[in-house]
Amino acid sequence: IESILTSSITAGATVRDKRRLQRGVRSAEKVIGGKLPSIPDLYTSRTLGHAGRITTDPSHLGHSLFDMLPSSRRLRSIRTRTSHHKNRFFPSAVRLRNANRRPAHSSFFVLVA
């Protein structure tokens, strides 16, 4: 199942297809007697890992698609005209990286009474 996700086939999969894949995961859990990550969790982790490798490799053809905004906190979103292109690897990887990005600094306010 992981090889299917790394090739980004599930990015454009229908809800019905995703349910079928998840059913396969549940069947595999019963066979091995252990817990496996869900399809969305697996897709997120594999996509973020692949995007991370692309951003660290300047010779990769897709390296320039992961462009930081001037604030250096988020990646520039890739404009697409159709949902077909919006669900492809690079736009979805940018959305995932922006959604799962921790802020550069966290500020905590402590109230002293």
PDB file as gemmi writes it, atoms N, CA and C in Angstrom:
CRYST1    1.000    1.000    1.000  90.00  90.00  90.00 P 1                      
ATOM      1  N   ILE A   1       0.836  -1.193   0.000  1.00  0.00           N  
ATOM      2  CA  ILE A   1       0.000   0.000   0.000  1.00  0.00           C  
ATOM      3  C   ILE A   1       0.874   1.247   0.000  1.00  0.00           C  
ATOM      4  N   GLU A   2       2.008   1.200   0.708  1.00  0.00           N  
ATOM      5  CA  GLU A   2       2.866   2.381   0.766  1.00  0.00           C  
ATOM      6  C   GLU A   2       3.399   2.764  -0.604  1.00  0.00           C  
ATOM      7  N   SER A   3       3.690   1.786  -1.440  1.00  0.00           N  
ATOM      8  CA  SER A   3       4.213   2.109  -2.764  1.00  0.00           C  
ATOM      9  C   SER A   3       3.164   2.820  -3.611  1.00  0.00           C  
ATOM     10  N   ILE A   4       1.899   2.488  -3.407  1.00  0.00           N  
ATOM     11  CA  ILE A   4       0.825   3.178  -4.124  1.00  0.00           C  
ATOM     12  C   ILE A   4       0.776   4.631  -3.687  1.00  0.00           C  
ATOM     13  N   LEU A   5       0.925   4.860  -2.383  1.00  0.00           N  
ATOM     14  CA  LEU A   5       0.851   6.217  -1.864  1.00  0.00           C  
ATOM     15  C   LEU A   5       2.039   7.067  -2.286  1.00  0.00           C  
ATOM     16  N   THR A   6       3.213   6.477  -2.358  1.00  0.00           N  
ATOM     17  CA  THR A   6       4.374   7.263  -2.748  1.00  0.00           C  
ATOM     18  C   THR A   6       4.300   7.690  -4.202  1.00  0.00           C  
ATOM     19  N   SER A   7       3.595   6.938  -5.015  1.00  0.00           N  
ATOM     20  CA  SER A   7       3.450   7.355  -6.408  1.00  0.00           C  
ATOM     21  C   SER A   7       2.304   8.348  -6.556  1.00  0.00           C  
ATOM     22  N   SER A   8       1.673   8.713  -5.451  1.00  0.00           N  
ATOM     23  CA  SER A   8       0.653   9.760  -5.388  1.00  0.00           C  
ATOM     24  C   SER A   8      -0.609   9.421  -6.164  1.00  0.00           C  
ATOM     25  N   ILE A   9      -0.922   8.154  -6.264  1.00  0.00           N  
ATOM     26  CA  ILE A   9      -2.147   7.757  -6.952  1.00  0.00           C  
ATOM     27  C   ILE A   9      -3.368   8.166  -6.147  1.00  0.00           C  
ATOM     28  N   THR A  10      -3.264   8.109  -4.820  1.00  0.00           N  
ATOM     29  CA  THR A  10      -4.440   8.376  -3.991  1.00  0.00           C  
ATOM     30  C   THR A  10      -4.785   9.853  -3.897  1.00  0.00           C  
ATOM     31  N   ALA A  11      -3.935  10.747  -4.383  1.00  0.00           N  
ATOM     32  CA  ALA A  11      -4.257  12.171  -4.311  1.00  0.00           C  
ATOM     33  C   ALA A  11      -5.525  12.481  -5.095  1.00  0.00           C  
ATOM     34  N   GLY A  12      -5.743  11.793  -6.187  1.00  0.00           N  
ATOM     35  CA  GLY A  12      -6.937  12.013  -6.990  1.00  0.00           C  
ATOM     36  C   GLY A  12      -7.948  10.897  -6.851  1.00  0.00           C  
ATOM     37  N   ALA A  13      -7.787  10.054  -5.840  1.00  0.00           N  
ATOM     38  CA  ALA A  13      -8.692   8.916  -5.659  1.00  0.00           C  
ATOM     39  C   ALA A  13     -10.046   9.382  -5.131  1.00  0.00           C  
ATOM     40  N   THR A  14     -11.064   8.638  -5.468  1.00  0.00           N  
ATOM     41  CA  THR A  14     -12.402   8.963  -4.980  1.00  0.00           C  
ATOM     42  C   THR A  14     -12.545   8.485  -3.537  1.00  0.00           C  
ATOM     43  N   VAL A  15     -13.591   8.943  -2.876  1.00  0.00           N  
ATOM     44  CA  VAL A  15     -13.865   8.529  -1.502  1.00  0.00           C  
ATOM     45  C   VAL A  15     -14.057   7.017  -1.449  1.00  0.00           C  
ATOM     46  N   ARG A  16     -14.723   6.487  -2.435  1.00  0.00           N  
ATOM     47  CA  ARG A  16     -14.963   5.044  -2.495  1.00  0.00           C  
ATOM     48  C   ARG A  16     -13.641   4.272  -2.586  1.00  0.00           C  
ATOM     49  N   ASP A  17     -12.722   4.768  -3.417  1.00  0.00           N  
ATOM     50  CA  ASP A  17     -11.418   4.118  -3.545  1.00  0.00           C  
ATOM     51  C   ASP A  17     -10.638   4.178  -2.235  1.00  0.00           C  
ATOM     52  N   LYS A  18     -10.701   5.325  -1.558  1.00  0.00           N  
ATOM     53  CA  LYS A  18      -9.983   5.471  -0.290  1.00  0.00           C  
ATOM     54  C   LYS A  18     -10.561   4.551   0.776  1.00  0.00           C  
ATOM     55  N   ARG A  19     -11.867   4.377   0.780  1.00  0.00           N  
ATOM     56  CA  ARG A  19     -12.489   3.445   1.735  1.00  0.00           C  
ATOM     57  C   ARG A  19     -12.036   2.014   1.461  1.00  0.00           C  
ATOM     58  N   ARG A  20     -11.934   1.672   0.195  1.00  0.00           N  
ATOM     59  CA  ARG A  20     -11.480   0.326  -0.160  1.00  0.00           C  
ATOM     60  C   ARG A  20     -10.036   0.101   0.289  1.00  0.00           C  
ATOM     61  N   LEU A  21      -9.200   1.107   0.102  1.00  0.00           N  
ATOM     62  CA  LEU A  21      -7.819   0.993   0.562  1.00  0.00           C  
ATOM     63  C   LEU A  21      -7.762   0.842   2.082  1.00  0.00           C  
ATOM     64  N   GLN A  22      -8.580   1.630   2.789  1.00  0.00           N  
ATOM     65  CA  GLN A  22      -8.605   1.550   4.244  1.00  0.00           C  
ATOM     66  C   GLN A  22      -9.100   0.175   4.700  1.00  0.00           C  
ATOM     67  N   ARG A  23     -10.039  -0.398   3.972  1.00  0.00           N  
ATOM     68  CA  ARG A  23     -10.515  -1.744   4.288  1.00  0.00           C  
ATOM     69  C   ARG A  23      -9.373  -2.755   4.138  1.00  0.00           C  
ATOM     70  N   GLY A  24      -8.547  -2.554   3.130  1.00  0.00           N  
ATOM     71  CA  GLY A  24      -7.374  -3.418   2.961  1.00  0.00           C  
ATOM     72  C   GLY A  24      -6.395  -3.291   4.122  1.00  0.00           C  
ATOM     73  N   VAL A  25      -6.247  -2.073   4.637  1.00  0.00           N  
ATOM     74  CA  VAL A  25      -5.382  -1.851   5.796  1.00  0.00           C  
ATOM     75  C   VAL A  25      -5.939  -2.582   7.012  1.00  0.00           C  
ATOM     76  N   ARG A  26      -7.251  -2.491   7.221  1.00  0.00           N  
ATOM     77  CA  ARG A  26      -7.872  -3.186   8.360  1.00  0.00           C  
ATOM     78  C   ARG A  26      -7.700  -4.695   8.237  1.00  0.00           C  
ATOM     79  N   SER A  27      -7.823  -5.220   7.029  1.00  0.00           N  
ATOM     80  CA  SER A  27      -7.614  -6.658   6.818  1.00  0.00           C  
ATOM     81  C   SER A  27      -6.173  -7.046   7.139  1.00  0.00           C  
ATOM     82  N   ALA A  28      -5.234  -6.218   6.724  1.00  0.00           N  
ATOM     83  CA  ALA A  28      -3.822  -6.490   7.008  1.00  0.00           C  
ATOM     84  C   ALA A  28      -3.552  -6.442   8.512  1.00  0.00           C  
ATOM     85  N   GLU A  29      -4.218  -5.530   9.218  1.00  0.00           N  
ATOM     86  CA  GLU A  29      -4.066  -5.461  10.677  1.00  0.00           C  
ATOM     87  C   GLU A  29      -4.511  -6.763  11.330  1.00  0.00           C  
ATOM     88  N   LYS A  30      -5.604  -7.322  10.843  1.00  0.00           N  
ATOM     89  CA  LYS A  30      -6.102  -8.587  11.399  1.00  0.00           C  
ATOM     90  C   LYS A  30      -5.130  -9.729  11.117  1.00  0.00           C  
ATOM     91  N   VAL A  31      -4.528  -9.720   9.936  1.00  0.00           N  
ATOM     92  CA  VAL A  31      -3.606 -10.791   9.562  1.00  0.00           C  
ATOM     93  C   VAL A  31      -2.337 -10.735  10.415  1.00  0.00           C  
ATOM     94  N   ILE A  32      -1.763  -9.538  10.566  1.00  0.00           N  
ATOM     95  CA  ILE A  32      -0.504  -9.432  11.312  1.00  0.00           C  
ATOM     96  C   ILE A  32      -0.725  -9.295  12.814  1.00  0.00           C  
ATOM     97  N   GLY A  33      -1.951  -8.992  13.220  1.00  0.00           N  
ATOM     98  CA  GLY A  33      -2.251  -8.870  14.640  1.00  0.00           C  
ATOM     99  C   GLY A  33      -1.684  -7.619  15.277  1.00  0.00           C  
ATOM    100  N   GLY A  34      -1.511  -6.578  14.502  1.00  0.00           N  
ATOM    101  CA  GLY A  34      -0.969  -5.316  15.011  1.00  0.00           C  
ATOM    102  C   GLY A  34      -1.682  -4.133  14.406  1.00  0.00           C  
ATOM    103  N   LYS A  35      -1.326  -2.950  14.884  1.00  0.00           N  
ATOM    104  CA  LYS A  35      -1.944  -1.718  14.409  1.00  0.00           C  
ATOM    105  C   LYS A  35      -1.100  -1.132  13.287  1.00  0.00           C  
ATOM    106  N   LEU A  36      -1.743  -0.670  12.240  1.00  0.00           N  
ATOM    107  CA  LEU A  36      -1.083  -0.008  11.119  1.00  0.00           C  
ATOM    108  C   LEU A  36      -1.600   1.424  11.016  1.00  0.00           C  
ATOM    109  N   PRO A  37      -0.788   2.332  10.477  1.00  0.00           N  
ATOM    110  CA  PRO A  37      -1.268   3.710  10.313  1.00  0.00           C  
ATOM    111  C   PRO A  37      -2.390   3.781   9.281  1.00  0.00           C  
ATOM    112  N   SER A  38      -3.276   4.759   9.456  1.00  0.00           N  
ATOM    113  CA  SER A  38      -4.383   4.918   8.514  1.00  0.00           C  
ATOM    114  C   SER A  38      -3.853   5.451   7.185  1.00  0.00           C  
ATOM    115  N   ILE A  39      -4.664   5.346   6.167  1.00  0.00           N  
ATOM    116  CA  ILE A  39      -4.278   5.809   4.828  1.00  0.00           C  
ATOM    117  C   ILE A  39      -3.947   7.309   4.828  1.00  0.00           C  
ATOM    118  N   PRO A  40      -4.792   8.190   5.419  1.00  0.00           N  
ATOM    119  CA  PRO A  40      -4.438   9.614   5.412  1.00  0.00           C  
ATOM    120  C   PRO A  40      -3.137   9.909   6.166  1.00  0.00           C  
ATOM    121  N   ASP A  41      -2.903   9.232   7.292  1.00  0.00           N  
ATOM    122  CA  ASP A  41      -1.660   9.445   8.041  1.00  0.00           C  
ATOM    123  C   ASP A  41      -0.452   8.984   7.240  1.00  0.00           C  
ATOM    124  N   LEU A  42      -0.591   7.858   6.595  1.00  0.00           N  
ATOM    125  CA  LEU A  42       0.487   7.317   5.782  1.00  0.00           C  
ATOM    126  C   LEU A  42       0.774   8.230   4.592  1.00  0.00           C  
ATOM    127  N   TYR A  43      -0.274   8.701   3.945  1.00  0.00           N  
ATOM    128  CA  TYR A  43      -0.108   9.604   2.803  1.00  0.00           C  
ATOM    129  C   TYR A  43       0.592  10.893   3.231  1.00  0.00           C  
ATOM    130  N   THR A  44       0.165  11.450   4.373  1.00  0.00           N  
ATOM    131  CA  THR A  44       0.760  12.694   4.862  1.00  0.00           C  
ATOM    132  C   THR A  44       2.239  12.510   5.169  1.00  0.00           C  
ATOM    133  N   SER A  45       2.580  11.467   5.897  1.00  0.00           N  
ATOM    134  CA  SER A  45       3.981  11.275   6.277  1.00  0.00           C  
ATOM    135  C   SER A  45       4.863  11.002   5.060  1.00  0.00           C  
ATOM    136  N   ARG A  46       4.394  10.190   4.133  1.00  0.00           N  
ATOM    137  CA  ARG A  46       5.193   9.882   2.947  1.00  0.00           C  
ATOM    138  C   ARG A  46       5.344  11.103   2.035  1.00  0.00           C  
ATOM    139  N   THR A  47       4.273  11.881   1.882  1.00  0.00           N  
ATOM    140  CA  THR A  47       4.335  13.075   1.037  1.00  0.00           C  
ATOM    141  C   THR A  47       5.268  14.114   1.637  1.00  0.00           C  
ATOM    142  N   LEU A  48       5.170  14.327   2.956  1.00  0.00           N  
ATOM    143  CA  LEU A  48       6.052  15.295   3.606  1.00  0.00           C  
ATOM    144  C   LEU A  48       7.512  14.854   3.522  1.00  0.00           C  
ATOM    145  N   GLY A  49       7.762  13.565   3.661  1.00  0.00           N  
ATOM    146  CA  GLY A  49       9.129  13.064   3.544  1.00  0.00           C  
ATOM    147  C   GLY A  49       9.689  13.257   2.145  1.00  0.00           C  
ATOM    148  N   HIS A  50       8.877  12.954   1.156  1.00  0.00           N  
ATOM    149  CA  HIS A  50       9.307  13.116  -0.242  1.00  0.00           C  
ATOM    150  C   HIS A  50       9.533  14.597  -0.561  1.00  0.00           C  
ATOM    151  N   ALA A  51       8.637  15.454  -0.090  1.00  0.00           N  
ATOM    152  CA  ALA A  51       8.794  16.896  -0.318  1.00  0.00           C  
ATOM    153  C   ALA A  51      10.043  17.417   0.387  1.00  0.00           C  
ATOM    154  N   GLY A  52      10.325  16.902   1.569  1.00  0.00           N  
ATOM    155  CA  GLY A  52      11.529  17.310   2.294  1.00  0.00           C  
ATOM    156  C   GLY A  52      12.798  16.950   1.540  1.00  0.00           C  
ATOM    157  N   ARG A  53      12.820  15.773   0.938  1.00  0.00           N  
ATOM    158  CA  ARG A  53      13.988  15.366   0.151  1.00  0.00           C  
ATOM    159  C   ARG A  53      14.146  16.237  -1.096  1.00  0.00           C  
ATOM    160  N   ILE A  54      13.041  16.635  -1.698  1.00  0.00           N  
ATOM    161  CA  ILE A  54      13.113  17.490  -2.892  1.00  0.00           C  
ATOM    162  C   ILE A  54      13.635  18.875  -2.526  1.00  0.00           C  
ATOM    163  N   THR A  55      13.180  19.422  -1.392  1.00  0.00           N  
ATOM    164  CA  THR A  55      13.617  20.772  -1.003  1.00  0.00           C  
ATOM    165  C   THR A  55      15.095  20.814  -0.644  1.00  0.00           C  
ATOM    166  N   THR A  56      15.668  19.704  -0.194  1.00  0.00           N  
ATOM    167  CA  THR A  56      17.093  19.702   0.155  1.00  0.00           C  
ATOM    168  C   THR A  56      17.992  19.366  -1.029  1.00  0.00           C  
ATOM    169  N   ASP A  57      17.417  19.003  -2.163  1.00  0.00           N  
ATOM    170  CA  ASP A  57      18.197  18.624  -3.335  1.00  0.00           C  
ATOM    171  C   ASP A  57      18.026  19.673  -4.433  1.00  0.00           C  
ATOM    172  N   PRO A  58      18.969  20.619  -4.549  1.00  0.00           N  
ATOM    173  CA  PRO A  58      18.831  21.674  -5.563  1.00  0.00           C  
ATOM    174  C   PRO A  58      18.867  21.164  -6.999  1.00  0.00           C  
ATOM    175  N   SER A  59      19.380  19.956  -7.224  1.00  0.00           N  
ATOM    176  CA  SER A  59      19.435  19.436  -8.592  1.00  0.00           C  
ATOM    177  C   SER A  59      18.115  18.795  -9.024  1.00  0.00           C  
ATOM    178  N   HIS A  60      17.172  18.642  -8.089  1.00  0.00           N  
ATOM    179  CA  HIS A  60      15.875  18.045  -8.434  1.00  0.00           C  
ATOM    180  C   HIS A  60      15.079  19.027  -9.290  1.00  0.00           C  
ATOM    181  N   LEU A  61      14.406  18.514 -10.308  1.00  0.00           N  
ATOM    182  CA  LEU A  61      13.650  19.384 -11.216  1.00  0.00           C  
ATOM    183  C   LEU A  61      12.519  20.125 -10.511  1.00  0.00           C  
ATOM    184  N   GLY A  62      11.939  19.542  -9.476  1.00  0.00           N  
ATOM    185  CA  GLY A  62      10.840  20.180  -8.762  1.00  0.00           C  
ATOM    186  C   GLY A  62      11.284  21.064  -7.613  1.00  0.00           C  
ATOM    187  N   HIS A  63      12.590  21.212  -7.412  1.00  0.00           N  
ATOM    188  CA  HIS A  63      13.108  22.003  -6.291  1.00  0.00           C  
ATOM    189  C   HIS A  63      12.586  23.441  -6.312  1.00  0.00           C  
ATOM    190  N   SER A  64      12.515  24.040  -7.484  1.00  0.00           N  
ATOM    191  CA  SER A  64      12.087  25.444  -7.589  1.00  0.00           C  
ATOM    192  C   SER A  64      10.601  25.631  -7.296  1.00  0.00           C  
ATOM    193  N   LEU A  65       9.825  24.545  -7.291  1.00  0.00           N  
ATOM    194  CA  LEU A  65       8.395  24.659  -6.995  1.00  0.00           C  
ATOM    195  C   LEU A  65       8.133  24.859  -5.504  1.00  0.00           C  
ATOM    196  N   PHE A  66       9.125  24.549  -4.669  1.00  0.00           N  
ATOM    197  CA  PHE A  66       9.001  24.757  -3.229  1.00  0.00           C  
ATOM    198  C   PHE A  66       9.687  26.070  -2.878  1.00  0.00           C  
ATOM    199  N   ASP A  67       9.027  27.161  -3.207  1.00  0.00           N  
ATOM    200  CA  ASP A  67       9.570  28.502  -3.047  1.00  0.00           C  
ATOM    201  C   ASP A  67       9.011  29.125  -1.771  1.00  0.00           C  
ATOM    202  N   MET A  68       9.896  29.645  -0.919  1.00  0.00           N  
ATOM    203  CA  MET A  68       9.453  30.262   0.328  1.00  0.00           C  
ATOM    204  C   MET A  68       8.902  31.668   0.065  1.00  0.00           C  
ATOM    205  N   LEU A  69       7.916  32.046   0.858  1.00  0.00           N  
ATOM    206  CA  LEU A  69       7.410  33.407   0.821  1.00  0.00           C  
ATOM    207  C   LEU A  69       8.420  34.325   1.507  1.00  0.00           C  
ATOM    208  N   PRO A  70       8.328  35.647   1.309  1.00  0.00           N  
ATOM    209  CA  PRO A  70       9.288  36.558   1.936  1.00  0.00           C  
ATOM    210  C   PRO A  70       9.346  36.444   3.465  1.00  0.00           C  
ATOM    211  N   SER A  71       8.263  36.030   4.091  1.00  0.00           N  
ATOM    212  CA  SER A  71       8.263  35.895   5.549  1.00  0.00           C  
ATOM    213  C   SER A  71       9.086  34.693   6.012  1.00  0.00           C  
ATOM    214  N   SER A  72       9.429  33.792   5.098  1.00  0.00           N  
ATOM    215  CA  SER A  72      10.182  32.566   5.377  1.00  0.00           C  
ATOM    216  C   SER A  72       9.467  31.631   6.340  1.00  0.00           C  
ATOM    217  N   ARG A  73       8.163  31.743   6.421  1.00  0.00           N  
ATOM    218  CA  ARG A  73       7.393  30.855   7.292  1.00  0.00           C  
ATOM    219  C   ARG A  73       6.609  29.820   6.497  1.00  0.00           C  
ATOM    220  N   ARG A  74       6.179  30.193   5.303  1.00  0.00           N  
ATOM    221  CA  ARG A  74       5.338  29.300   4.509  1.00  0.00           C  
ATOM    222  C   ARG A  74       5.876  29.210   3.093  1.00  0.00           C  
ATOM    223  N   LEU A  75       5.468  28.151   2.415  1.00  0.00           N  
ATOM    224  CA  LEU A  75       5.831  27.990   1.010  1.00  0.00           C  
ATOM    225  C   LEU A  75       4.809  28.704   0.129  1.00  0.00           C  
ATOM    226  N   ARG A  76       5.277  29.192  -1.005  1.00  0.00           N  
ATOM    227  CA  ARG A  76       4.379  29.844  -1.954  1.00  0.00           C  
ATOM    228  C   ARG A  76       3.473  28.799  -2.580  1.00  0.00           C  
ATOM    229  N   SER A  77       2.165  29.062  -2.568  1.00  0.00           N  
ATOM    230  CA  SER A  77       1.243  28.082  -3.133  1.00  0.00           C  
ATOM    231  C   SER A  77       1.322  28.068  -4.643  1.00  0.00           C  
ATOM    232  N   ILE A  78       1.140  26.891  -5.183  1.00  0.00           N  
ATOM    233  CA  ILE A  78       1.224  26.702  -6.629  1.00  0.00           C  
ATOM    234  C   ILE A  78      -0.170  26.907  -7.204  1.00  0.00           C  
ATOM    235  N   ARG A  79      -0.291  27.867  -8.106  1.00  0.00           N  
ATOM    236  CA  ARG A  79      -1.586  28.182  -8.712  1.00  0.00           C  
ATOM    237  C   ARG A  79      -1.972  27.117  -9.730  1.00  0.00           C  
ATOM    238  N   THR A  80      -3.204  26.659  -9.619  1.00  0.00           N  
ATOM    239  CA  THR A  80      -3.721  25.695 -10.593  1.00  0.00           C  
ATOM    240  C   THR A  80      -5.103  26.147 -11.030  1.00  0.00           C  
ATOM    241  N   ARG A  81      -5.462  25.798 -12.230  1.00  0.00           N  
ATOM    242  CA  ARG A  81      -6.770  26.189 -12.756  1.00  0.00           C  
ATOM    243  C   ARG A  81      -7.825  25.110 -12.548  1.00  0.00           C  
ATOM    244  N   THR A  82      -7.405  23.869 -12.468  1.00  0.00           N  
ATOM    245  CA  THR A  82      -8.381  22.781 -12.359  1.00  0.00           C  
ATOM    246  C   THR A  82      -8.102  21.948 -11.109  1.00  0.00           C  
ATOM    247  N   SER A  83      -9.136  21.267 -10.633  1.00  0.00           N  
ATOM    248  CA  SER A  83      -8.956  20.394  -9.472  1.00  0.00           C  
ATOM    249  C   SER A  83      -8.072  19.201  -9.829  1.00  0.00           C  
ATOM    250  N   HIS A  84      -8.038  18.845 -11.101  1.00  0.00           N  
ATOM    251  CA  HIS A  84      -7.174  17.752 -11.551  1.00  0.00           C  
ATOM    252  C   HIS A  84      -5.712  18.075 -11.227  1.00  0.00           C  
ATOM    253  N   HIS A  85      -5.290  19.300 -11.519  1.00  0.00           N  
ATOM    254  CA  HIS A  85      -3.916  19.700 -11.229  1.00  0.00           C  
ATOM    255  C   HIS A  85      -3.728  20.031  -9.753  1.00  0.00           C  
ATOM    256  N   LYS A  86      -4.768  20.507  -9.110  1.00  0.00           N  
ATOM    257  CA  LYS A  86      -4.688  20.850  -7.686  1.00  0.00           C  
ATOM    258  C   LYS A  86      -4.403  19.614  -6.835  1.00  0.00           C  
ATOM    259  N   ASN A  87      -4.870  18.451  -7.266  1.00  0.00           N  
ATOM    260  CA  ASN A  87      -4.684  17.213  -6.515  1.00  0.00           C  
ATOM    261  C   ASN A  87      -3.379  16.494  -6.842  1.00  0.00           C  
ATOM    262  N   ARG A  88      -2.543  17.049  -7.672  1.00  0.00           N  
ATOM    263  CA  ARG A  88      -1.272  16.420  -8.017  1.00  0.00           C  
ATOM    264  C   ARG A  88      -0.265  16.597  -6.883  1.00  0.00           C  
ATOM    265  N   PHE A  89       0.898  15.952  -7.034  1.00  0.00           N  
ATOM    266  CA  PHE A  89       1.856  15.884  -5.932  1.00  0.00           C  
ATOM    267  C   PHE A  89       2.339  17.248  -5.457  1.00  0.00           C  
ATOM    268  N   PHE A  90       2.855  18.094  -6.346  1.00  0.00           N  
ATOM    269  CA  PHE A  90       3.492  19.328  -5.895  1.00  0.00           C  
ATOM    270  C   PHE A  90       2.526  20.284  -5.196  1.00  0.00           C  
ATOM    271  N   PRO A  91       1.352  20.593  -5.767  1.00  0.00           N  
ATOM    272  CA  PRO A  91       0.435  21.476  -5.027  1.00  0.00           C  
ATOM    273  C   PRO A  91      -0.031  20.874  -3.695  1.00  0.00           C  
ATOM    274  N   SER A  92      -0.300  19.571  -3.678  1.00  0.00           N  
ATOM    275  CA  SER A  92      -0.757  18.968  -2.424  1.00  0.00           C  
ATOM    276  C   SER A  92       0.381  18.902  -1.407  1.00  0.00           C  
ATOM    277  N   ALA A  93       1.615  18.700  -1.852  1.00  0.00           N  
ATOM    278  CA  ALA A  93       2.759  18.684  -0.936  1.00  0.00           C  
ATOM    279  C   ALA A  93       2.989  20.063  -0.328  1.00  0.00           C  
ATOM    280  N   VAL A  94       2.830  21.118  -1.126  1.00  0.00           N  
ATOM    281  CA  VAL A  94       2.975  22.478  -0.599  1.00  0.00           C  
ATOM    282  C   VAL A  94       1.897  22.751   0.442  1.00  0.00           C  
ATOM    283  N   ARG A  95       0.656  22.350   0.157  1.00  0.00           N  
ATOM    284  CA  ARG A  95      -0.426  22.547   1.137  1.00  0.00           C  
ATOM    285  C   ARG A  95      -0.146  21.786   2.427  1.00  0.00           C  
ATOM    286  N   LEU A  96       0.315  20.544   2.307  1.00  0.00           N  
ATOM    287  CA  LEU A  96       0.628  19.753   3.500  1.00  0.00           C  
ATOM    288  C   LEU A  96       1.774  20.368   4.295  1.00  0.00           C  
ATOM    289  N   ARG A  97       2.816  20.815   3.602  1.00  0.00           N  
ATOM    290  CA  ARG A  97       3.954  21.434   4.307  1.00  0.00           C  
ATOM    291  C   ARG A  97       3.514  22.698   5.029  1.00  0.00           C  
ATOM    292  N   ASN A  98       2.663  23.507   4.391  1.00  0.00           N  
ATOM    293  CA  ASN A  98       2.192  24.730   5.046  1.00  0.00           C  
ATOM    294  C   ASN A  98       1.284  24.418   6.229  1.00  0.00           C  
ATOM    295  N   ALA A  99       0.473  23.391   6.112  1.00  0.00           N  
ATOM    296  CA  ALA A  99      -0.450  23.037   7.193  1.00  0.00           C  
ATOM    297  C   ALA A  99       0.279  22.391   8.367  1.00  0.00           C  
ATOM    298  N   ASN A 100       1.356  21.663   8.101  1.00  0.00           N  
ATOM    299  CA  ASN A 100       2.064  20.947   9.157  1.00  0.00           C  
ATOM    300  C   ASN A 100       3.336  21.647   9.607  1.00  0.00           C  
ATOM    301  N   ARG A 101       3.525  22.853   9.160  1.00  0.00           N  
ATOM    302  CA  ARG A 101       4.728  23.600   9.495  1.00  0.00           C  
ATOM    303  C   ARG A 101       4.579  24.203  10.869  1.00  0.00           C  
ATOM    304  N   ARG A 102       5.560  23.984  11.715  1.00  0.00           N  
ATOM    305  CA  ARG A 102       5.555  24.638  13.022  1.00  0.00           C  
ATOM    306  C   ARG A 102       6.085  26.043  12.849  1.00  0.00           C  
ATOM    307  N   PRO A 103       5.574  26.997  13.628  1.00  0.00           N  
ATOM    308  CA  PRO A 103       6.097  28.353  13.513  1.00  0.00           C  
ATOM    309  C   PRO A 103       7.568  28.395  13.923  1.00  0.00           C  
ATOM    310  N   ALA A 104       8.302  29.351  13.381  1.00  0.00           N  
ATOM    311  CA  ALA A 104       9.729  29.465  13.668  1.00  0.00           C  
ATOM    312  C   ALA A 104       9.969  29.743  15.148  1.00  0.00           C  
ATOM    313  N   HIS A 105       9.097  30.470  15.749  1.00  0.00           N  
ATOM    314  CA  HIS A 105       9.208  30.730  17.185  1.00  0.00           C  
ATOM    315  C   HIS A 105       7.820  30.657  17.785  1.00  0.00           C  
ATOM    316  N   SER A 106       7.735  30.067  18.958  1.00  0.00           N  
ATOM    317  CA  SER A 106       6.440  30.043  19.620  1.00  0.00           C  
ATOM    318  C   SER A 106       6.503  30.995  20.792  1.00  0.00           C  
ATOM    319  N   SER A 107       5.472  31.732  20.929  1.00  0.00           N  
ATOM    320  CA  SER A 107       5.445  32.673  22.042  1.00  0.00           C  
ATOM    321  C   SER A 107       4.398  32.219  23.044  1.00  0.00           C  
ATOM    322  N   PHE A 108       4.815  32.133  24.273  1.00  0.00           N  
ATOM    323  CA  PHE A 108       3.912  31.764  25.353  1.00  0.00           C  
ATOM    324  C   PHE A 108       3.829  32.947  26.307  1.00  0.00           C  
ATOM    325  N   PHE A 109       2.638  33.298  26.651  1.00  0.00           N  
ATOM    326  CA  PHE A 109       2.442  34.390  27.585  1.00  0.00           C  
ATOM    327  C   PHE A 109       2.108  33.810  28.941  1.00  0.00           C  
ATOM    328  N   VAL A 110       2.876  34.192  29.922  1.00  0.00           N  
ATOM    329  CA  VAL A 110       2.642  33.714  31.276  1.00  0.00           C  
ATOM    330  C   VAL A 110       2.027  34.859  32.057  1.00  0.00           C  
ATOM    331  N   LEU A 111       0.868  34.601  32.601  1.00  0.00           N  
ATOM    332  CA  LEU A 111       0.196  35.614  33.408  1.00  0.00           C  
ATOM    333  C   LEU A 111       0.633  35.457  34.853  1.00  0.00           C  
ATOM    334  N   VAL A 112       1.170  36.513  35.402  1.00  0.00           N  
ATOM    335  CA  VAL A 112       1.597  36.494  36.797  1.00  0.00           C  
ATOM    336  C   VAL A 112       0.569  37.265  37.592  1.00  0.00           C  
ATOM    337  N   ALA A 113      -0.004  36.612  38.594  1.00  0.00           N  
ATOM    338  CA  ALA A 113      -1.048  37.264  39.388  1.00  0.00           C  
ATOM    339  C   ALA A 113      -0.472  37.916  40.609  1.00  0.00           C  
TER     340      ALA A 113                                                      
END                                                                             
